[in-house]
Amino acid sequence: MEQITSSRNPKVLSWRSLKDKKSRDAQNAFLVEGPKMVEEALRSFFPVQTLLLREGFTPAFPLPPEIPAYVLSDSVFQSVCDTKTPQGIAAVLEIRARELQGSLLLALDGIQDPGNMGTIIRTADAAGFTGILLSPDCVDIFSPKVVRATMGSIFRVGFSFPASLPVALSALRSSSYSVISSQLDGEPFYARAPVPAPLILIVGNEGNGISDEVKSIATHRFKLPMYGGAESLNAAVAAGIMMYDLKNTPKP
C-alpha cells in the first residue's frame, strides 16, 4: 500500500474536500468512516473507489485487493475524517441511485436536519420500507453527519433523487401506489380504513410540513393525535410511528 504523510498531497486534498457538498457533487463520491461502515460499504451497491487506513491500524476483515488502498499518517488520516476520533479506516464511495422496488416506500419533502434525515433512513430500514424518494431541497444524505446517523442503513435502502417530487409521486400514483400525506389537518391516522398497498408515505419539512403541490397528489391525508400540549411531533419521530403502523396494519 502507498503511504502518504503530507496533508498537501493532491489525493488527500481531494478526500478531505468530500466533507463539502460541492466537492461531493463534483467528484460524485462520499466518504464513510469506521470498520463497521466500511465493512458494510464493501457489501453494498455503492462501488468503493478507495480505502484509507491510519498508520498502524489493521482491520479485522480482509480488504479486496482490487480496490486501491492507502496508509495515512495519523495527522493526515485525522484531517481527512470528519469525526474527532477516527476509528482507523475510511472509504471513498461512488454516489449512485438505484431503481426503487417494493410495496413500502417513503418520500421526503424538504427534510433539512441531518440528524432527522439519518434517523428517518435508519428507521425506514428497520420498519421494512425499501426505498426513499428525496426532493431536491432535502439535506444531502451523503453528508458525514447524515451517513453516521444512518448507522449503516444508507447501504440497505434504495434512493431516488427526482428533479420534481410531485412528478415522481404522480407517476407512482398512476402505477397503483397509494400516496399518503402526513399533515396536521389530515384525518385521524388511527381511525383510518386499511390503505391499499403498494403505498408511499410522505414526510415533510420540519417547520413547514409538506408543500401544497405535493399534498394535492395524495390519495390519503392523515394526522397523528396530540394527547398533550405539544402541537406537533419531530419529523423523524412522526415518520417512525407511521411507518411501523402502516407496516403492521393488515392489507385489504
Secondary structure, 3 states (H helix, E strand, C coil): CEEECCCCCHHHHHHHHHHCHHHHHHHCEEEEECHHHHHHHHHCCCCEEEEEEECCCCCCCCCCCCCCEEEECHHHHHHHCCCCCCCCEEEEEECCCCCCCCCEEEEEECCCCHHHHHHHHHHHHHHCCCEEEECCCCCCCCCHHHHHHHCCHHHCCEEECCCCHHHHHHHHHHCCCEEEEEEEEEEEHHHCCCCCCCEEEEEEECCCECCHHHHCCCCEEEECCCCCCCCCCCHHHHHHHHHHHHHHCCCC
